[in-house]
Amino acid sequence: MTSSTETGGVTGTPDKDYNLIWYVEACLSNALRLESYIQDAEREKDTEVADLFRKAQADSRKGAELGKGLLRARLDGS
């Protein structure tokens, strides 16, 4: 966790970019973790829970894609 005064001097990455990088990583990590949860639910033949986790996984993937697009544009200087 960065302090409230860290603005990139320590990390070399401005907070707004660091936060965006963190967000993308969190979304991707969540999508990966949900894959295990989906498999667990399917193994138990609980389609309701598996469907919930699939929807959450799709949202996480979408968030990651949106974040990657913003990050790409900002790091390219656009």
Legacy VTK file of the C-alpha trace (Angstrom):
# vtk DataFile Version 3.0
C-alpha trace
ASCII
DATASET POLYDATA
POINTS 78 float
0.000 0.000 0.000
1.382 3.377 -0.942
1.299 6.248 1.520
-0.992 9.192 0.889
2.035 11.277 -0.122
3.630 8.826 -2.598
3.242 10.210 -6.101
5.698 8.019 -7.951
8.971 9.180 -6.447
9.560 5.873 -4.686
8.121 3.504 -7.287
8.943 5.499 -10.396
5.317 5.105 -11.451
2.763 7.868 -10.851
0.006 6.796 -8.470
-2.717 6.980 -11.123
-0.749 4.606 -13.384
0.187 2.347 -10.483
-3.466 2.168 -9.445
-4.487 1.273 -12.993
-1.831 -1.449 -13.156
-3.075 -2.798 -9.817
-6.674 -2.778 -11.071
-5.830 -4.765 -14.201
-3.845 -7.303 -12.175
-6.676 -7.645 -9.645
-9.240 -8.232 -12.411
-7.057 -10.864 -14.095
-6.297 -12.566 -10.792
-9.995 -12.626 -9.959
-10.858 -14.158 -13.343
-8.253 -16.849 -12.782
-9.445 -17.623 -9.250
-13.058 -17.788 -10.405
-12.094 -20.521 -12.890
-11.309 -22.781 -9.926
-14.573 -21.852 -8.256
-16.497 -22.623 -11.447
-14.867 -26.042 -11.635
-15.710 -26.692 -7.967
-19.356 -25.784 -8.548
-19.536 -27.915 -11.692
-18.015 -30.866 -9.843
-20.849 -30.511 -7.312
-23.354 -30.106 -10.179
-24.395 -26.699 -8.814
-25.167 -24.890 -12.048
-26.670 -21.882 -10.275
-23.413 -21.106 -8.481
-21.323 -21.980 -11.545
-23.392 -19.532 -13.627
-22.944 -16.807 -11.008
-19.176 -17.324 -11.053
-19.124 -17.343 -14.876
-20.886 -13.967 -14.914
-18.459 -12.605 -12.333
-15.544 -13.971 -14.362
-16.853 -12.263 -17.514
-17.138 -8.983 -15.599
-13.569 -9.370 -14.340
-12.311 -10.031 -17.860
-14.197 -6.992 -19.142
-12.720 -4.834 -16.379
-9.238 -6.069 -17.230
-9.720 -5.300 -20.921
-11.011 -1.807 -20.195
-8.137 -1.189 -17.803
-5.564 -2.490 -20.265
-6.931 -0.178 -22.928
-6.652 2.856 -20.668
-3.216 1.837 -19.492
-2.000 1.253 -23.046
-3.214 4.689 -24.151
-1.680 6.449 -21.168
1.682 4.684 -21.382
1.838 5.360 -25.128
1.353 9.026 -24.316
-1.996 9.355 -26.070
LINES 1 79
78 0 1 2 3 4 5 6 7 8 9 10 11 12 13 14 15 16 17 18 19 20 21 22 23 24 25 26 27 28 29 30 31 32 33 34 35 36 37 38 39 40 41 42 43 44 45 46 47 48 49 50 51 52 53 54 55 56 57 58 59 60 61 62 63 64 65 66 67 68 69 70 71 72 73 74 75 76 77
